[in-house]
Amino acid sequence: MAIRELSSDRKYGILNRIWPHMPRSDFDTYVDLYDRYFLFLEEQISLIERKSILYSAKSIDDLASVIDQIRQHTYKKKSELFANSSDETMRSADMAIRVWLMVHIEHSTSGSASFYQWPKTMPLSLLIQDWYPQARKPGAEPRQISQSFSIANLTRYYGFQVKWTSDLTQHLSIDWEYKQITIFEHAIALRNHLAYPDDCPLRMEFVQEAVDTIKLLFPDDKDTKAFLSREGRKFFKIPFGRERSLSLGDFSHWETEISQLLDVWEQGPSGWSQLRLRPDRSNFLEYSTFWAAAVVLLLTVISIVFGVAGLVLAKKALDVSVKSLDISVKSYELSLAIACAEANATETLPTFC
């Protein structure tokens, strides 16, 4: 189902089922920001269509109805939400959470241990508590974050790569072996959760922090704009209504991941990236010293080259001079021999003949 090709009215109708408090004017203003989200919805519906026997919901409208049922009864056990608690219905509930709250719930009978699971005996309100962090330790020293700390600079100077995800619980997970940072790509969904909190059971502190990580890692600068343009993302155009925080103490759920990235950042770039001037100019002394030494070395090499070339030319000039002298001597001897061959040479040139 190509949701992206539907009419604006139909697109708004779908989003309004997910966020009932969203007015039409809001959708019309930011319609261009939903391309990735609509693509994600298409992928989930395509999955249902390919394995329709596994789901009771067969369309986006069916999923929207499931979302509405869950939203109205978040404190009910999963098995009590629906008249039918079959595996097909439970899988549809898991899929509804995926397209609504952007958390990949894997059905408990799938045998997968890589995703969150929603047991039949657990209400959604209790399940989502697992997504929240423990309270921060009191008295922790706040750590300041560099103004130039960003995904664009981490990829440019530190060799990191970005992997985009539609699973909010995978946001900011780091694969250190491959230096890969996973980033949640549906920031427009986070904005909607903030704008319409009555439509979302997630704690707003959790959603706000997710937004704050996006603001932190994608600041409004030319390098980030260029990076997002290459990646085809439109984060800058999303009106989050929050300022960028540069204190690690403002983060709790993603504090560990940000702290680990800061550790790498503060160690400085590695490899050839060390030769670049960092955005915050913190390595200006080393940078200027290296390139000054490089210029001196280059001038020294050039001087040596010209010195060697001068020696070669001088040697050739000396060889020419020696040959010229030899020719002059022979010419003199020839002239003397001719002069001495005259009849009265011994009388006229007694010294030479």
Secondary structure, DSSP 4 states (H G I P E B T S, - for coil): --GGGS-HHHHHHHHHHHSTT--HHHHHHHGGGGHHHHHHHHHHHHHHHHTGGG-S--SHHHHHHHHHHHHHTTTSBGGGSSS---HHHHHHHHHHHHHHH---BPPTTS---SSB---TTSBHHHHGGGGSPPPPPTTPPP-B--TT--HHHHHHHH--EEEEES-GGGTT-EETTTTEEEEE--HHHHHHHHH-GGG--S-HHHHHHHHHHHHHHS-SSHHHHHHHHHHT--GGGS----PPP-BGGG-STTHHHHHHHHHHHHH---GGGGGSPPTT-TTHHHHHHHHHHHHHHHHHHHHHHHHHHHHHHHHHHHHHHHHHHHHHHHHHHHHHHHHHTSTTHHHH-TTT-
